[in-house]
Amino acid sequence: MSASSTPTMNLTHHFLIAMPGLGESESFFSRSVVYLCEHSERGALGLVINKPMGIKLEGLLEKVDLTLGRQDLAAAPVFHGGPLQTERGFVLHDAMQTEQAVQAVPDDGDQSPYASTMSIAGGYLQMTTSKDVLEALSHGVGPRRVLVTLGYASWGEGQLESELAENSWLTVEADPQVIFDAPVPERYDRALALLGLQSWMLSPEAGHA
């Protein structure tokens, strides 16, 4: 989709799909799919959903002295969420209600049982940065579907809009099945398919001028 100059552009709960030319100057984002958790006039924040690290979720929990209590997540990879704060964990998950939690510590007025959670408009998803969501997984409970990253990606005021104007990214409304269920090597192509595109259709000359 082409960029829009409309000041009210809001790509929260959308995928950013890297155009081929983006990798020439920013190799981290080459063939990346970014899920935008937040986008406003102040900037944007997202998590890369298709760049696995060499560590499984079980190993990450061990690093914080927890044992994974969910067999369904035993083989789940941890992802490079972006180039910022790469030592910090971010958990993207299905929206949770407080009654679903073990040892719930909800914020006032927040429907999440976790201490530090962002509810993502339009997507029925949440992003949690507090350790209590990992503690829930260690107890065998917690969100049904999770994607865990170390690090995140962000754009300052007007930066993402500028990159969109340069055709660095394609955008499409996000599909949670791509985030949680699609095999990792297929996520780039699955995201493109939401636009009716295949990777061979993209021009390698596109991207930063």
N, CA, C and O of each residue as an XYZ file, in Angstrom:
836
protein
N       0.847     -1.180      0.000
C       0.000      0.000      0.000
C       0.886      1.234      0.000
O       1.928      1.251      0.656
N       0.489      2.249     -0.717
C       1.312      3.446     -0.765
C       1.137      4.268      0.494
O       0.143      4.136      1.207
N       2.115      5.117      0.757
C       2.074      5.947      1.946
C       0.974      6.988      1.821
O       0.573      7.365      0.719
N       0.507      7.433      2.943
C      -0.495      8.475      2.967
C       0.048      9.678      3.706
O       0.779      9.529      4.685
N      -0.303     10.873      3.246
C       0.129     12.083      3.919
C      -0.889     12.544      4.949
O      -0.709     13.585      5.580
N      -1.958     11.775      5.121
C      -2.990     12.144      6.071
C      -2.429     12.121      7.482
O      -1.861     11.110      7.894
N      -2.573     13.218      8.244
C      -1.970     13.277      9.576
C      -2.571     12.282     10.554
O      -1.955     11.979     11.576
N      -3.777     11.760     10.259
C      -4.425     10.832     11.175
C      -4.077      9.373     10.866
O      -4.702      8.468     11.420
N      -3.095      9.125      9.996
C      -2.694      7.744      9.696
C      -2.392      6.989     10.989
O      -1.629      7.460     11.833
N      -2.988      5.837     11.129
C      -2.747      5.019     12.316
C      -2.609      3.571     11.864
O      -3.577      2.953     11.420
N      -1.404      3.041     11.981
C      -1.126      1.679     11.535
C      -0.982      0.706     12.707
O      -0.381     -0.359     12.565
N      -1.535      1.076     13.864
C      -1.592      0.130     14.978
C      -2.292     -1.151     14.523
O      -3.282     -1.094     13.794
N      -1.774     -2.313     14.953
C      -2.297     -3.632     14.559
C      -2.183     -3.835     13.051
O      -3.068     -4.421     12.427
N      -1.091     -3.348     12.471
C      -0.749     -3.601     11.081
C       0.631     -4.243     11.003
O       1.451     -4.098     11.909
N       0.869     -4.950      9.909
C       2.210     -5.433      9.594
C       2.932     -4.397      8.745
O       2.345     -3.796      7.846
N       4.212     -4.194      9.040
C       5.131     -3.562      8.106
C       5.916     -4.684      7.451
O       6.537     -5.494      8.139
N       5.891     -4.736      6.129
C       6.585     -5.785      5.383
C       7.720     -5.121      4.609
O       7.478     -4.262      3.761
N       8.955     -5.517      4.901
C      10.118     -4.852      4.305
C      10.161     -5.070      2.800
O      10.036     -6.197      2.321
N      10.339     -3.982      2.063
C      10.588     -4.082      0.633
C      12.035     -4.534      0.408
O      12.880     -4.323      1.277
N      12.336     -5.149     -0.734
C      13.691     -5.682     -0.960
C      14.804     -4.665     -0.779
O      15.864     -5.017     -0.260
N      14.607     -3.433     -1.181
C      15.669     -2.440     -1.084
C      16.023     -2.044      0.336
O      17.093     -1.482      0.569
N      15.145     -2.326      1.292
C      15.400     -1.905      2.667
C      16.627     -2.584      3.239
O      17.350     -1.982      4.033
N      16.876     -3.820      2.853
C      18.015     -4.554      3.392
C      19.365     -4.014      2.972
O      20.380     -4.337      3.588
N      19.393     -3.194      1.926
C      20.661     -2.675      1.450
C      21.307     -1.749      2.464
O      22.529     -1.741      2.615
N      20.486     -0.966      3.164
C      21.044     -0.013      4.131
C      20.773     -0.417      5.575
O      21.457      0.056      6.482
N      19.781     -1.289      5.806
C      19.433     -1.697      7.161
C      19.245     -3.217      7.157
O      18.122     -3.714      7.071
N      20.351     -3.936      7.251
C      20.298     -5.385      7.085
C      19.427     -6.068      8.129
O      18.859     -7.125      7.855
N      19.307     -5.481      9.333
C      18.478     -6.102     10.364
C      17.045     -6.280      9.866
O      16.390     -7.273     10.183
N      16.564     -5.315      9.087
C      15.171     -5.351      8.659
C      14.963     -6.050      7.326
O      13.843     -6.069      6.814
N      16.008     -6.623      6.754
C      15.862     -7.322      5.484
C      14.852     -8.467      5.613
O      14.980     -9.311      6.500
N      13.862     -8.494      4.741
C      12.796     -9.510      4.737
C      12.099     -9.624      6.101
O      11.672    -10.708      6.498
N      11.995     -8.528      6.790
C      11.356     -8.575      8.101
C       9.869     -8.263      8.003
O       9.412     -7.561      7.100
N       9.136     -8.807      8.958
C       7.733     -8.463      9.165
C       7.640     -7.894     10.577
O       7.970     -8.568     11.553
N       7.190     -6.653     10.674
C       7.081     -5.972     11.965
C       5.610     -5.833     12.324
O       4.808     -5.357     11.521
N       5.263     -6.251     13.536
C       3.906     -6.023     14.026
C       3.903     -4.717     14.809
O       4.640     -4.576     15.786
N       3.074     -3.756     14.384
C       3.026     -2.457     15.048
C       2.064     -2.511     16.234
O       0.855     -2.666     16.066
N       2.625     -2.381     17.428
C       1.830     -2.372     18.656
C       1.219     -1.000     18.915
O       0.185     -0.882     19.572
N       1.872      0.034     18.389
C       1.404      1.400     18.641
C       1.880      2.305     17.515
O       3.020      2.200     17.061
N       1.001      3.193     17.068
C       1.367      4.177     16.050
C       0.506      5.417     16.275
O      -0.722      5.334     16.300
N       1.146      6.544     16.434
C       0.443      7.815     16.620
C       1.295      8.915     16.011
O       2.328      8.648     15.397
N       0.853     10.150     16.187
C       1.632     11.274     15.671
C       2.988     11.397     16.365
O       3.886     12.072     15.862
N       3.135     10.752     17.507
C       4.411     10.816     18.245
C       5.432      9.801     17.745
O       6.619      9.923     18.046
N       4.987      8.803     16.984
C       5.899      7.787     16.489
C       5.253      6.419     16.499
O       4.029      6.301     16.567
N       6.078      5.383     16.432
C       5.556      4.016     16.341
C       6.474      3.059     17.089
O       7.673      3.300     17.230
N       5.881      1.968     17.564
C       6.614      0.905     18.263
C       6.132     -0.429     17.718
O       4.931     -0.655     17.576
N       7.086     -1.317     17.412
C       6.703     -2.615     16.881
C       7.681     -3.710     17.248
O       8.760     -3.457     17.785
N       7.275     -4.939     16.944
C       8.087     -6.126     17.203
C       8.254     -6.913     15.912
O       7.277     -7.183     15.213
N       9.491     -7.281     15.596
C       9.743     -8.141     14.440
C       9.316     -9.562     14.801
O       9.698    -10.083     15.849
N       8.524    -10.186     13.932
C       7.923    -11.486     14.281
C       8.525    -12.650     13.513
O       8.044    -13.777     13.637
N       9.576    -12.406     12.712
C      10.094    -13.502     11.877
C      11.617    -13.602     11.890
O      12.217    -14.093     10.934
N      12.251    -13.131     12.983
C      13.709    -13.217     13.092
C      14.071    -13.961     14.380
O      14.377    -13.324     15.388
N      14.040    -15.300     14.364
C      14.309    -16.053     15.591
C      15.762    -15.954     16.020
O      16.673    -15.873     15.195
N      15.953    -15.964     17.336
C      17.289    -16.013     17.925
C      17.670    -17.481     18.127
O      16.866    -18.376     17.865
N      18.859    -17.717     18.577
C      19.294    -19.090     18.833
C      18.944    -19.557     20.228
O      19.743    -20.231     20.878
N      17.752    -19.204     20.699
C      17.333    -19.594     22.046
C      15.839    -19.899     22.024
O      15.066    -19.234     21.335
N      15.453    -20.897     22.777
C      14.045    -21.243     22.911
C      13.468    -20.556     24.155
O      14.199    -20.096     25.032
N      12.144    -20.503     24.197
C      11.468    -19.879     25.333
C      11.852    -20.564     26.648
O      12.021    -19.914     27.680
N      11.985    -21.879     26.584
C      12.375    -22.633     27.783
C      13.726    -22.153     28.313
O      13.910    -22.010     29.522
N      14.671    -21.904     27.400
C      15.990    -21.422     27.809
C      15.944    -20.019     28.361
O      16.679    -19.695     29.294
N      15.083    -19.168     27.794
C      14.957    -17.806     28.300
C      14.432    -17.803     29.730
O      14.917    -17.051     30.576
N      13.439    -18.647     29.994
C      12.906    -18.710     31.350
C      13.961    -19.198     32.338
O      14.024    -18.731     33.476
N      14.783    -20.134     31.895
C      15.847    -20.618     32.776
C      16.798    -19.505     33.182
O      17.335    -19.510     34.290
N      17.009    -18.538     32.271
C      17.903    -17.419     32.569
C      17.353    -16.518     33.679
O      18.110    -15.800     34.332
N      16.043    -16.561     33.886
C      15.447    -15.772     34.970
C      14.925    -16.690     36.083
O      14.009    -16.339     36.827
N      15.543    -17.883     36.170
C      15.272    -18.832     37.247
C      13.823    -19.317     37.283
O      13.239    -19.478     38.355
N      13.253    -19.546     36.101
C      11.910    -20.095     36.002
C      11.948    -21.344     35.138
O      12.827    -21.499     34.291
N      10.995    -22.227     35.355
C      10.856    -23.441     34.552
C       9.560    -23.353     33.764
O       8.497    -23.121     34.340
N       9.640    -23.537     32.459
C       8.449    -23.439     31.615
C       7.469    -24.554     31.959
O       7.829    -25.731     31.942
N       6.224    -24.179     32.272
C       5.205    -25.157     32.632
C       4.203    -25.421     31.540
O       3.133    -25.973     31.798
N       4.532    -25.034     30.316
C       3.616    -25.185     29.181
C       4.279    -26.016     28.097
O       5.148    -25.526     27.377
N       3.874    -27.264     27.980
C       4.459    -28.142     26.959
C       4.201    -27.640     25.548
O       5.012    -27.856     24.648
N       3.061    -26.962     25.354
C       2.744    -26.470     24.014
C       3.706    -25.384     23.548
O       3.748    -25.063     22.360
N       4.489    -24.809     24.483
C       5.436    -23.741     24.141
C       6.887    -24.203     24.256
O       7.806    -23.391     24.156
N       7.095    -25.494     24.465
C       8.448    -25.996     24.737
C       9.423    -25.668     23.611
O      10.589    -25.368     23.868
N       8.957    -25.723     22.376
C       9.852    -25.488     21.241
C       9.746    -24.066     20.688
O      10.340    -23.762     19.653
N       9.007    -23.206     21.357
C       8.793    -21.859     20.839
C      10.099    -21.071     20.835
O      10.791    -21.027     21.853
N      10.451    -20.445     19.702
C      11.673    -19.646     19.674
C      11.454    -18.273     20.295
O      10.328    -17.784     20.388
N      12.557    -17.666     20.718
C      12.559    -16.258     21.109
C      13.057    -15.472     19.902
O      13.962    -15.917     19.196
N      12.466    -14.301     19.668
C      12.752    -13.547     18.457
C      13.563    -12.287     18.732
O      13.494    -11.716     19.820
N      14.336    -11.859     17.728
C      14.923    -10.526     17.713
C      13.787     -9.552     17.423
O      13.350     -9.433     16.278
N      13.312     -8.863     18.440
C      12.168     -7.985     18.231
C      12.513     -6.671     17.568
O      11.644     -6.000     17.011
N      13.784     -6.302     17.625
C      14.222     -5.042     17.047
C      15.584     -4.676     17.607
O      16.110     -5.370     18.477
N      16.153     -3.593     17.113
C      17.520     -3.245     17.504
C      17.638     -2.484     18.819
O      18.752     -2.177     19.243
N      16.522     -2.171     19.477
C      16.551     -1.368     20.697
C      16.283     -2.225     21.929
O      15.451     -3.131     21.891
N      16.993     -1.935     23.027
C      16.821     -2.640     24.307
C      16.795     -4.150     24.116
O      15.847     -4.825     24.518
N      17.842     -4.664     23.500
C      17.877     -6.080     23.134
C      18.045     -7.012     24.334
O      17.979     -8.232     24.183
N      18.259     -6.453     25.513
C      18.332     -7.285     26.714
C      16.975     -7.380     27.412
O      16.842     -8.086     28.411
N      15.977     -6.682     26.897
C      14.673     -6.611     27.555
C      13.661     -7.471     26.819
O      13.630     -7.498     25.589
N      12.830     -8.176     27.587
C      11.844     -9.055     26.989
C      10.514     -8.369     26.734
O      10.061     -7.535     27.518
N       9.900     -8.741     25.614
C       8.576     -8.246     25.238
C       7.732     -9.461     24.864
O       8.159    -10.300     24.071
N       6.534     -9.552     25.437
C       5.667    -10.699     25.199
C       4.392    -10.216     24.523
O       3.592     -9.501     25.125
N       4.209    -10.612     23.270
C       2.988    -10.319     22.531
C       2.058    -11.502     22.718
O       2.469    -12.646     22.527
N       0.803    -11.245     23.092
C      -0.076    -12.368     23.438
C      -1.539    -11.998     23.252
O      -1.895    -10.830     23.095
N      -2.384    -13.042     23.273
C      -3.825    -12.827     23.260
C      -4.221    -11.986     24.460
O      -3.607    -12.078     25.523
N      -5.252    -11.164     24.285
C      -5.741    -10.348     25.397
C      -6.211    -11.252     26.532
O      -6.874    -12.267     26.318
N      -5.845    -10.848     27.743
C      -6.167    -11.638     28.934
C      -7.128    -10.873     29.819
O      -7.074     -9.645     29.890
N      -8.006    -11.594     30.494
C      -8.865    -11.023     31.519
C      -8.284    -11.378     32.882
O      -7.618    -12.403     33.022
N      -8.526    -10.556     33.871
C      -7.899    -10.756     35.177
C      -8.257    -12.099     35.790
O      -7.447    -12.689     36.505
N      -9.467    -12.591     35.517
C      -9.855    -13.854     36.149
C      -9.119    -15.049     35.568
O      -9.203    -16.147     36.119
N      -8.397    -14.861     34.467
C      -7.662    -15.958     33.870
C      -6.273    -16.121     34.493
O      -5.564    -17.076     34.176
N      -5.886    -15.215     35.361
C      -4.501    -15.170     35.803
C      -4.275    -15.910     37.108
O      -5.185    -16.077     37.921
N      -3.048    -16.345     37.282
C      -2.579    -16.813     38.578
C      -1.839    -15.649     39.222
O      -0.985    -15.030     38.587
N      -2.158    -15.344     40.481
C      -1.519    -14.231     41.185
C      -1.633    -12.939     40.367
O      -0.638    -12.266     40.099
N      -2.851    -12.616     39.984
C      -3.067    -11.456     39.123
C      -2.725    -10.170     39.852
O      -3.056     -9.992     41.024
N      -2.052     -9.273     39.129
C      -1.733     -7.947     39.661
C      -2.158     -6.922     38.611
O      -1.304     -6.331     37.950
N      -3.468     -6.703     38.447
C      -3.909     -5.811     37.374
C      -3.681     -4.349     37.707
O      -3.733     -3.948     38.869
N      -3.424     -3.543     36.658
C      -3.415     -2.101     36.836
C      -4.843     -1.628     37.060
O      -5.790     -2.297     36.647
N      -5.005     -0.478     37.711
C      -6.331      0.101     37.890
C      -6.962      0.363     36.527
O      -6.386      1.056     35.688
N      -8.139     -0.192     36.318
C      -8.839      0.055     35.070
C      -8.323     -0.755     33.894
O      -8.843     -0.626     32.785
N      -7.319     -1.583     34.109
C      -6.760     -2.366     33.013
C      -7.350     -3.763     33.076
O      -7.541     -4.306     34.164
N      -7.645     -4.358     31.908
C      -8.213     -5.700     31.886
C      -7.145     -6.778     31.913
O      -7.470     -7.964     31.939
N      -5.876     -6.389     31.906
C      -4.810     -7.374     31.937
C      -4.470     -7.754     33.370
O      -4.510     -6.905     34.260
N      -4.136     -9.018     33.604
C      -3.693     -9.421     34.938
C      -2.246     -9.060     35.221
O      -1.778     -9.257     36.342
N      -1.529     -8.541     34.242
C      -0.097     -8.312     34.388
C       0.212     -6.859     34.693
O      -0.560     -5.961     34.356
N       1.349     -6.639     35.334
C       1.668     -5.329     35.889
C       1.954     -4.278     34.827
O       1.634     -3.105     35.019
N       2.545     -4.677     33.719
C       2.925     -3.701     32.702
C       2.518     -4.217     31.326
O       3.273     -4.928     30.662
N       1.313     -3.846     30.913
C       0.733     -4.377     29.677
C       0.147     -3.252     28.837
O      -0.525     -2.361     29.358
N       0.404     -3.297     27.539
C      -0.201     -2.389     26.576
C      -1.284     -3.139     25.814
O      -1.001     -4.155     25.181
N      -2.516     -2.654     25.867
C      -3.581     -3.221     25.054
C      -3.524     -2.583     23.671
O      -3.456     -1.360     23.548
N      -3.551     -3.410     22.638
C      -3.346     -2.947     21.265
C      -4.698     -2.758     20.600
O      -5.469     -3.705     20.447
N      -4.971     -1.533     20.210
C      -6.276     -1.200     19.648
C      -6.551     -2.003     18.382
O      -5.716     -2.077     17.480
N      -7.744     -2.604     18.335
C      -8.201     -3.249     17.116
C      -7.739     -4.673     16.921
O      -8.187     -5.334     15.985
N      -6.852     -5.172     17.775
C      -6.285     -6.470     17.495
C      -6.588     -7.573     18.475
O      -6.226     -8.724     18.228
N      -7.251     -7.261     19.601
C      -7.508     -8.242     20.655
C      -6.197     -8.864     21.144
O      -6.170    -10.007     21.601
N      -5.125     -8.101     21.039
C      -3.821     -8.545     21.500
C      -3.291     -7.556     22.535
O      -3.736     -6.412     22.617
N      -2.330     -8.030     23.319
C      -1.660     -7.193     24.304
C      -0.165     -7.463     24.246
O       0.279     -8.518     23.793
N       0.599     -6.487     24.714
C       2.051     -6.647     24.794
C       2.483     -6.341     26.218
O       2.252     -5.246     26.731
N       3.119     -7.332     26.854
C       3.506     -7.230     28.262
C       5.022     -7.239     28.393
O       5.712     -8.007     27.722
N       5.530     -6.372     29.270
C       6.961     -6.293     29.505
C       7.349     -6.692     30.923
O       8.535     -6.713     31.252
N       6.378     -7.007     31.764
C       6.688     -7.381     33.144
C       6.901     -8.887     33.273
O       6.362     -9.675     32.496
N       7.698     -9.269     34.270
C       8.098    -10.669     34.445
C       6.921    -11.568     34.814
O       6.991    -12.785     34.643
N       5.831    -10.968     35.323
C       4.729    -11.806     35.809
C       4.087    -12.662     34.720
O       3.524    -13.715     35.020
N       4.162    -12.225     33.454
C       3.605    -13.065     32.398
C       4.466    -14.319     32.216
O       3.940    -15.391     31.919
N       5.776    -14.191     32.391
C       6.648    -15.366     32.327
C       6.398    -16.279     33.528
O       6.458    -17.502     33.404
N       6.120    -15.687     34.686
C       5.805    -16.489     35.873
C       4.518    -17.281     35.655
O       4.397    -18.419     36.107
N       3.557    -16.669     34.958
C       2.315    -17.393     34.645
C       2.616    -18.599     33.761
O       2.083    -19.685     33.988
N       3.471    -18.411     32.751
C       3.842    -19.533     31.879
C       4.559    -20.623     32.667
O       4.406    -21.808     32.371
N       5.334    -20.230     33.658
C       6.041    -21.227     34.473
C       5.070    -22.026     35.336
O       5.365    -23.157     35.723
N       3.904    -21.435     35.640
C       2.874    -22.140     36.402
C       1.954    -22.961     35.498
O       1.004    -23.581     35.977
N       2.232    -22.965     34.206
C       1.416    -23.753     33.291
C       0.166    -23.042     32.819
O      -0.711    -23.663     32.217
N       0.069    -21.727     33.088
C      -1.101    -20.971     32.656
C      -0.628    -19.816     31.770
O       0.332    -19.969     31.014
N      -1.288    -18.674     31.857
C      -0.920    -17.534     31.034
C      -1.681    -17.509     29.720
O      -2.593    -18.310     29.517
N      -1.315    -16.599     28.825
C      -2.032    -16.456     27.547
C      -1.937    -17.730     26.714
O      -0.954    -18.468     26.783
N      -2.985    -17.968     25.925
C      -2.997    -19.171     25.082
C      -1.894    -19.114     24.034
O      -1.189    -20.098     23.811
N      -1.746    -17.955     23.391
C      -0.733    -17.797     22.348
C       0.221    -16.674     22.744
O      -0.209    -15.602     23.171
N       1.504    -16.928     22.600
C       2.501    -15.915     22.941
C       3.597    -15.882     21.881
O       3.906    -16.893     21.252
N       4.172    -14.709     21.700
C       5.380    -14.530     20.920
C       6.303    -13.659     21.755
O       5.954    -12.536     22.119
N       7.478    -14.182     22.052
C       8.412    -13.498     22.954
C       9.591    -12.972     22.153
O      10.189    -13.699     21.359
N       9.920    -11.702     22.366
C      11.077    -11.107     21.702
C      12.022    -10.514     22.735
O      11.629    -10.196     23.857
N      13.264    -10.376     22.329
C      14.204     -9.520     23.039
C      14.456     -8.319     22.137
O      14.898     -8.468     20.998
N      14.174     -7.139     22.651
C      14.322     -5.923     21.872
C      13.052     -5.552     21.127
O      12.118     -6.344     21.006
N      13.050     -4.319     20.632
C      11.903     -3.821     19.882
C      12.380     -2.820     18.845
O      13.543     -2.414     18.848
N      11.486     -2.427     17.965
C      11.779     -1.425     16.942
C      10.908     -0.202     17.208
O       9.762     -0.335     17.637
N      11.444      0.976     16.959
C      10.636      2.179     17.131
C      11.020      3.226     16.099
O      12.115      3.213     15.536
N      10.086      4.124     15.874
C      10.252      5.225     14.939
C       9.821      6.512     15.640
O       8.803      6.529     16.331
N      10.576      7.569     15.470
C      10.224      8.849     16.058
C       9.134      9.548     15.263
O       8.636      9.019     14.269
N       8.779     10.713     15.699
C       7.712     11.483     15.070
C       8.003     11.687     13.582
O       9.030     12.260     13.218
N       7.103     11.220     12.734
C       7.225     11.396     11.297
C       8.196     10.455     10.603
O       8.248     10.433      9.373
N       8.969      9.674     11.359
C      10.001      8.826     10.745
C       9.398      7.691      9.937
O       9.825      7.436      8.811
N       8.413      7.009     10.497
C       7.801      5.904      9.766
C       7.079      6.418      8.526
O       7.155      5.802      7.464
N       6.380      7.544      8.656
C       5.684      8.116      7.512
C       6.667      8.437      6.382
O       6.357      8.264      5.203
N       7.860      8.909      6.770
C       8.891      9.205      5.767
C       9.354      7.934      5.071
O       9.533      7.926      3.853
N       9.550      6.858      5.831
C       9.984      5.596      5.240
C       8.892      5.011      4.333
O       9.188      4.406      3.303
N       7.647      5.196      4.724
C       6.554      4.727      3.873
C       6.516      5.516      2.562
O       6.235      4.959      1.500
N       6.800      6.814      2.648
C       6.809      7.641      1.445
C       7.937      7.228      0.498
O       7.847      7.435     -0.712
N       8.997      6.643      1.057
C      10.122      6.158      0.247
C       9.911      4.724     -0.230
O      10.803      4.125     -0.831
N       8.723      4.177      0.043
C       8.392      2.807     -0.363
C       9.320      1.772      0.255
O       9.643      0.763     -0.371
N       9.751      2.030      1.497
C      10.574      1.053      2.207
C       9.747     -0.111      2.749
O      10.263     -1.212      2.944
N       8.460      0.142      2.990
C       7.595     -0.862      3.611
C       6.284     -0.965      2.853
O       5.795      0.012      2.285
N       5.728     -2.164      2.856
C       4.331     -2.379      2.542
C       3.576     -2.496      3.856
O       4.149     -2.927      4.856
N       2.313     -2.124      3.875
C       1.525     -2.235      5.102
C       0.236     -2.987      4.820
O      -0.338     -2.886      3.736
N      -0.205     -3.739      5.810
C      -1.464     -4.473      5.711
C      -1.948     -4.756      7.124
O      -1.142     -4.934      8.037
N      -3.258     -4.798      7.303
C      -3.799     -5.131      8.622
C      -3.285     -6.499      9.050
O      -3.268     -7.444      8.262
N      -2.871     -6.591     10.295
C      -2.229     -7.808     10.789
C      -3.227     -8.957     10.943
O      -4.409     -8.751     11.216
N      -2.714    -10.158     10.760
C      -3.471    -11.387     10.991
C      -2.765    -12.151     12.109
O      -1.642    -12.615     11.912
N      -3.396    -12.293     13.283
C      -2.741    -12.989     14.391
C      -2.278    -14.402     14.053
O      -1.338    -14.904     14.671
N      -2.921    -15.052     13.084
C      -2.484    -16.399     12.712
C      -1.074    -16.381     12.127
O      -0.310    -17.326     12.319
N      -0.728    -15.308     11.414
C       0.638    -15.181     10.900
C       1.621    -15.028     12.056
O       2.723    -15.574     12.018
N       1.220    -14.288     13.079
C       2.098    -14.044     14.231
C       2.345    -15.320     15.026
O       3.483    -15.628     15.377
N       1.284    -16.055     15.306
C       1.380    -17.148     16.270
C       1.416    -18.548     15.655
O       1.977    -19.467     16.251
N       0.834    -18.718     14.487
C       0.642    -20.068     13.965
C       1.461    -20.396     12.722
O       1.802    -21.559     12.504
N       1.781    -19.404     11.908
C       2.499    -19.685     10.661
C       3.935    -20.113     10.968
O       4.569    -19.535     11.851
N       4.459    -21.114     10.255
C       5.881    -21.462     10.421
C       6.753    -20.227     10.187
O       6.499    -19.446      9.270
N       7.772    -20.060     11.013
C       8.582    -18.831     10.963
C       9.116    -18.538      9.557
O       9.024    -17.391      9.119
N       9.678    -19.530      8.817
C      10.217    -19.207      7.487
C       9.154    -18.731      6.493
O       9.488    -18.152      5.459
N       7.879    -18.973      6.802
C       6.806    -18.610      5.873
C       6.142    -17.284      6.206
O       5.277    -16.829      5.458
N       6.524    -16.654      7.310
C       5.765    -15.489      7.764
C       5.873    -14.298      6.815
O       4.903    -13.561      6.638
N       7.037    -14.103      6.207
C       7.181    -12.999      5.252
C       6.232    -13.197      4.077
O       5.505    -12.281      3.691
N       6.247    -14.407      3.509
C       5.381    -14.683      2.364
C       3.911    -14.692      2.754
O       3.064    -14.275      1.964
N       3.592    -15.160      3.957
C       2.195    -15.161      4.412
C       1.692    -13.727      4.585
O       0.545    -13.426      4.258
N       2.554    -12.846      5.099
C       2.155    -11.450      5.254
C       1.927    -10.808      3.883
O       0.956    -10.076      3.691
N       2.823    -11.082      2.935
C       2.642    -10.565      1.579
C       1.336    -11.070      0.961
O       0.651    -10.342      0.242
N       1.010    -12.322      1.253
C      -0.197    -12.917      0.672
C      -1.458    -12.197      1.137
O      -2.476    -12.241      0.446
N      -1.413    -11.539      2.288
C      -2.559    -10.759      2.749
C      -2.855     -9.603      1.800
O      -3.976     -9.097      1.753
N      -1.835     -9.192      1.040
C      -1.990     -8.147      0.031
C      -2.195     -8.721     -1.367
O      -2.307     -7.972     -2.337
N      -2.243    -10.053     -1.471
C      -2.357    -10.687     -2.774
C      -1.060    -10.663     -3.549
O      -1.068    -10.738     -4.778
N       0.072    -10.559     -2.835
C       1.385    -10.456     -3.473
C       2.241    -11.676     -3.172
O       1.998    -12.400     -2.206
N       3.246    -11.893     -4.014
C       4.302    -12.858     -3.759
C       5.635    -12.123     -3.876
O       5.735    -11.096     -4.546
N       6.653    -12.666     -3.215
C       7.918    -11.931     -3.127
C       8.547    -11.661     -4.488
O       9.243    -10.659     -4.652
N       8.316    -12.538     -5.474
C       8.934    -12.329     -6.786
C       8.330    -11.111     -7.496
O       8.908    -10.604     -8.458
N       7.180    -10.646     -7.026
C       6.540     -9.485     -7.656
C       7.176     -8.159     -7.227
O       6.957     -7.129     -7.865
N       7.962     -8.186     -6.150
C       8.496     -6.941     -5.608
C       9.756     -6.537     -6.352
O      10.614     -7.376     -6.627
N       9.871     -5.283     -6.672
C      11.031     -4.782     -7.392
C      12.223     -4.636     -6.464
O      12.098     -4.013     -5.409
N      13.375     -5.190     -6.822
C      14.563     -5.034     -5.971
C      15.076     -3.608     -5.925
O      15.876     -3.271     -5.053
N      14.627     -2.757     -6.854
C      15.055     -1.367     -6.834
C      14.291     -0.530     -5.818
O      14.693      0.595     -5.522
N      13.195     -1.059     -5.280
C      12.402     -0.281     -4.343
C      13.150     -0.132     -3.023
O      14.051     -0.911     -2.714
N      12.768      0.866     -2.263
C      13.416      1.087     -0.975
C      13.958      2.484     -0.884
O      13.461      3.393     -1.550
N      14.986      2.670     -0.055
C      15.541      4.004      0.140
C      16.160      4.526     -1.131
O      16.840      3.793     -1.850
N      15.929      5.772     -1.405
C      16.520      6.407     -2.583
C      17.990      6.686     -2.345
O      18.667      7.219     -3.224
